[in-house]
Amino acid sequence: MTRQEGWVAVTQRRVRFPTRGEEGDYLDARWMPLLASHRVVLVPGDLGAARRLLDGLELAAILLSGGNDVPGAPGAVDLAPQRDAVEHWLLDRAERSGTTTVVGVCRGAQVLAARAGARLAEDAPRHAGTRHEVRAVVPASWGWPETFTVASHHRHVLPAAGLPAGLRVLAVADGGATVEAFTYERLPWWGLMWHPERESPPRHATRALAQLLDATT
């Protein structure tokens, strides 16, 4: 991929504090070392504010971070409709461009998969708050070994069975039953179901994110 000038737009988890009447946007501080070499704009979970903030900015990449449930996922309770509106507006913009890199992490990967028509399933015991093994199924330029472990914090998984056409599987777990990484066939959009920001020190699970962002900004 050719290096471009531009910004990395990062979406954020929507967090509520009902007892204080507060609601806001949150990004884990562990993202900052991974993003320090890029021009980053943190996108608010308010569509009007996001439009005004990004007006005139050239986006080289969009990073959909983790947190909140995806609408339609089984048992979804932590919904964030304003965030959903912002992320789909960003994805519409990226799709029109055709060249903007999109990286979805955990919940972000689920958003990308669901947008393509994939279904999600619930499997918290093996994927929420654990480390588990992942197997790469195709060679990758960022040098994954055949197997490696990842920091996993999602209760919804992406079943490999019935995956929509247009998504190419890059890595799997659970003996091939669930998809851990994928890309769109016709767009530079990538989904990583693990949390690269929770790898300390950075490991194989971090390399894909670093290479994708380094190549676009």
N, C-alpha and C positions, 0 to 999 in steps of 0.2 A: 504494500500500500504506500502511496505517495504522501509525504508529510504535507500538511496544510496549515495555514494560519487560521486561528479560530479559537473559540471558547468551548469548554466542556461544561455543559449544563447538568447539574446534579439534582435530582429530585430527593425529597425527604419524607421520612415517616411523619404521619400526623398523630399528635399526642394530645390527649385531653386530661384535664385535672378538674373533674366536676365539682369537688368541694370548694375550689377556688374560683370557679367560673372561668377557667382559662383553657385555651386551646392554641396549639402552636406547632411549629415544624421542628424536627429534630434530626440531626445526623451524628452518628457515632464519631467521636473525636479520632478514633483509630483510622478513619479514612484519610485524615489530613496528610500523614507522611506519604501515602500512596498518590496523592493529588498535588503534592507541593511543587512539582516541576511544571504544572499546567496552569493555564489561565482558567480559573474555575468561577462559575456563577452558581450559587445555591438558589434553587428555584422554589418559591413559596407555593404552598398548597392552596392557592387562590388564583383562579383563572384570569381574572381581570388584572391582578397585580403581576402575574407571570407574563402576560402579554405586554404590559408596559415595561417591565424590567428587561425583557429580551428584544424589544423593538429595536431593530437596526443592528443587533449583534449577529455576527457570523458564527454559527455553531459548527464546529468540526466534529463534536461527539456529544452524545447524550448518555448519561449514566442513570439508570433507574435503580435506586437503592432498595434495601429491604424494609421490612416492617409493614404492618397492616395486612388484612386479608384481601384476596381478590374476589370481586363480586361473582357469585355463581359457584364458588368452591364449596364443597360439602362442609357444613358446619361453620361457615364463615360468620364471624361475629364482630371482629375488629375492622369495620368498614370505614373507608375514607372517601366519600363520593367527590369531594372537592379535589382531592389529590388525583383520583381517577380521571377527572375532567382535564386536569393539567397534563397528565401523562399522555392521554390519548391525543390531545392537541399537539404536544411535542412530537408524537409518533406520526401524526398526519403531516406535520411539517417536514419531518425526516423522510417520509415516504415520497412526498412531492419532490424533494431534493434528489433522492436516489443515491446520494454519495455520503450522507451524514452517518457516521458510525454510531450504532446504538449498542450499549452493553447493559443487559438486565441482570441484576444480582439478586438471587433468592426470590423474593416477591416480584422483583423486576423481571426475572426470567419467566415467572408464572404469567405475568401480564403479557409478555411477548408470545408465549405459547398459546394462551387463551385467545389472543387477537387473531392467531392463525387458525383457530378452531379446535385446539386441543382441549381435552378434558383433564381436570385435576382430580386426584383422589387423596384421601386422608390416611396418613401413616406416621403419626407423631412418634411412636416408640422408637423407631429406627432412625429418624431423621431430625428430631428436635432436641437441641442441646447435646449433641454427640459428635464424635469423630468416627467416620466410617470410610471404608475403602471404595475407590472409584477406579473403573477400568476404561482406559482410552480405547476407542474402537477405530479411529483413523489417525494417521500421522498428523502431527500439528507442528507448525513452525516455531512454537514457543517451547518445544522440547519436553513435552510430557513423557514420563516413562509409561510402560504398559499399565502399571497400577500405582496409585498413590492415595494418601489419605487427605480428607478435607474436614474443615470445621463446618458442621451442618446445624442449622437452626430453623428448619422449616417443618411444619406439620403437614403441609400439602405437597404431594409428589406428582411427577409427570409420568404416567404410565407409558412404556414403550409401545405397548399394543394399541393399535388404532391411531398412532401419531399421524397428523395430517400431512398430505403431500405438501412439499415446499419447505419442510423442516428437515435438516440433515443432522443426524445424531453424531456427536463428537465423543461423548463419554457416558457411561452407564454405571449403575449400582444394582445391588440386590440380584446378582447373577444375570444382569441384563434386563430385569423387569422394569426398572425405572431409569429415566433419562436424567443425567446430571449436567450435561452441557450440550448445546446445539447451536446451529446457525441457520438463518434463512438462506434458501438457495439463491434468491434473486436480489437480496439486499445485504449490505454489510451490518447485519444485526446479529447479536450473539447473546445467548442466555447461559448463565453460570448459576447453578442452583445452590452453590456453597457461598461462604462469606470470605472473600480474599482478605478483607481488612482485619479478620480475626486470626490470621496466621502470624505467629510471632516465634521465631523470625520468619520472614517471607519464605514460602516453599513453592512447590510445583503449582499449587492451587492459586498462587498469586501471579504467576507468569503470564497467563493469558490476558488478564486485565492490563498488566503493565505494557505488554507488547501492543495490544490493540490501541491503547491511549497514546503510547509513544509514536505510533505510526500515523496518527491523525492530527496531532497538535504541535 
